[in-house]
């Protein structure tokens, strides 16, 4: 830029020289600028999660994960373990370790409040037939010491069944009592 | 893509390296620019800090320059200086050179120079903001009309006109003391 007025040029030139900048001030200014930049840096945009991702994120929470895993294991135990035990107990005989489970399941089914009288009688007939099968097996295996439990349960079911239904000509329990008598006939007296 | 475009793009993503590069490239020039206008080292430092802070704030709002970074920074610095002048106008400079007395020749010259500097600053402060920028950028920084036009966001012809009026005003304001007295 050319200035023809010498005096003006000379006057303006008095500002040409600038004292050197303080090095420490410059370093501090730079650090302050970068710190402010770091503080202002925007967070990266978060994608909007799909409903499936939302559900996944809920179960990715450690505490919920633990509860969910625990609950799943508990259910698995109940389903696999409970079903397995119940299944194994079905063929058990008095004196076997799982026979108690078998009777407990029968009692639970009989206590079902949704059963009407006919359904309950049908169950009692089934369970009494099961005792017949047990008595037959025990006699064949000559496990006479275990007969007492089966006979006792047999009589209890017959008694409960007869209490449920009015006296009738074709009492299903009569037939079952006859069968039991025949099975037990060869058992020694003592 | 030019170096400046790349820097600006990375600065918009708050890339620390790019921001540091921008600071290193322009902070000294801005300090000199502020120092000439303000004549005070602390104020000049404050001007530099505020200029870069406003730059960051603009980036954060998704604004800030898309190009002509240097022009943007000088404009920001100049706006800050103008605000300072509005809040605290520069004091009137006495024309009577006889008001101070000194025996030491070196000291005498130093004081005279400081007084002349104060007069020039006072005279520049009397110009319009656009006229000030034309003088500051063309005379002291050696910019071309085209570059000054970017800062002012005006055509080159307007810059030439501003320069003409600014020099005329400065000739009057900085006339030798004898002429003023007459």
Interface residues (C-beta under 8 A of the other chain):
Chain A: X1 X3 X5 X7 X8 X11 X12 X14 X15 X16 X18 X19 X21 X22 X25 X26 X29 X30 X32 X33 X34 X36 X37 X38 X40 X41 X42
Chain B: X14 X16 X19 X20 X23 X24 X27 X28 X31 X32 X35 X36 X41 X45 X48 X49 X52 X53 X56 X57 X59 X60 X113 X116 X117 X119 X120 X121 X123 X135 X138 X139 X140 X142 X163 X167 X170 X171 X174 X175 X176
